[in-house]
Amino acid sequence: MKPIRPALASALAACGLTLCALAGSAQAQQVQAQQVRRFFPAGVEHGVIAFGEPPHITLDGKPMLLAAGTRIRSETNRVMLSGALTGQTHMVNYALGPSGELREIWILTAEEISEINQSRLIRPRPFNDTERNPYRGN
């Protein structure tokens, strides 16, 4: 039996370690996504956002524009781009900036929605691009 060359042996060992690390990190991400409890800053409000073509949204039935730099976080707390949410409606928590612009948006999970008092829930209303929108001049 021929001995394995040292370079080949180290390459095989590196590949094996990489595969183990990838499998472990994927499993850790799944566990983390299931166990994370998000805490929201004081003063956040609840509402329903319907995303139109960026930067147009409808917040609780009122047409608005997303401010530059608005952070949108998904149910797993990852940062989302508004273009990826076009045509979708979500129950959210949101924080307003000092001049009334949307500063941060958190898309709520089913558990977070169930924790909100039922009397404060607002029924979703789909985005309608033909509605009167003062920002678009119609």
N, C-alpha and C positions, 0 to 999 in steps of 0.2 A: 504494500500500500504506500502510495506516494504521500509525503507530507504536504499540507496545504500551505501555499505561499503566505507569508505574513501580511502582504498587502491585501490579498483576497480575503483572508480571515478577518482583518479589521473592517473591510468594506461590508462583509456579511453581518458582522456584529453591529455595525452602525445601522444597517437596514432593519435588523431585528429590533433594536432599541427604538428606532423611529416609529415603527409600526406599533409597538407597545405604547409609546407615548401618545400617538394619535388616538388609539382606541380608548386610552384612559381619559384624555381630555374631552372626547366626545361624550363619554359617559358622565363626566363631571359637569359638563354644560347642561345635560338633560336634568340631572339632579338639581343643579343650581336654579334652572328655570322653573322647576316645580316648587322649590322651597322659598323663593325670594318673596318677602313681603315688602311692598313699597310704602314709604312714608312720604306724605305730601306736605308741603309747607303750609303754615297757617294762612288762612285767607283765600285758599283756592275755592273756585266755584265749580259747580257741576253743570253740565249741559250736553247738548247734542250738536255735533258738528257734521255737516255734509260738505265734503270736499268737491269743489268744482275744478276748473282749470286753474292752476296756480297763477296768481295768489288769491283767487276768489274762493270764499267759503260762505256757508250759511251757518251762523251760530244761533241756535234756538229760534230759527226762522227769520233772523235778521241778516241781510247780506253784509259781509265785511271783507276786508283784505287782510291777508297774513302780513305781519311786519317783517322787514328784512331781519334775518337771524332768529326767527321763531323756532324754538326747539320742539319737535314733535317726538314723543316717545311711544313705542309700541307696547303691547301687553307684556312683552318680555323685557321692557325697559331699554330697548335698542333705539337709537336715533333713526327716525324715518324721514324721507324726503316727501314733501307734499305732492309731488308729481306721481309718486307711487300709490297715492291714496285717492286719485281722481275718481269721482263717481261713487265713492264709499261714504257711508254714514256710520258714525260711532258715538257711543256715550263716552264722555271725557270729563276729566278734571282739567281746569285751565287757570292760569294766572295771568292777570293783566299788568301791564307796565304802568308807569306813572301818568302817561298821557292817554291811557285807555286802550292801548294796542295789546294784542295777544303776545305775551312773552313766552309762555311755555304751555304745552298741551300734553296730557298723558291720556292715551287710549286705555280705557278701563277693562280689566278682566271680568269674567262672569262673577267671580267671588267678590270683587270690589264693588260691582254694581249691586249685588245682593246686600252688601253692607250699608249701602246708602238708604236712608229712610225712604220708604215707598212714596210718601207724600211729596218728596222733593224731586222725584223722577220726572223727566220731561219726555214725552213720547217722540220718537224719531220722526223726522220729516225729510223725505228725500230731496236732494239738491235739484232745483229746477233752473236750468240755464236761461229760460225765457222770462223769469221773474224780473220785475223792475229792480235795477241795480244802479244806485247813484254813482258808483265808482266807474261804471261803464257807459254812462250817459244815456241809458234807456229807461 
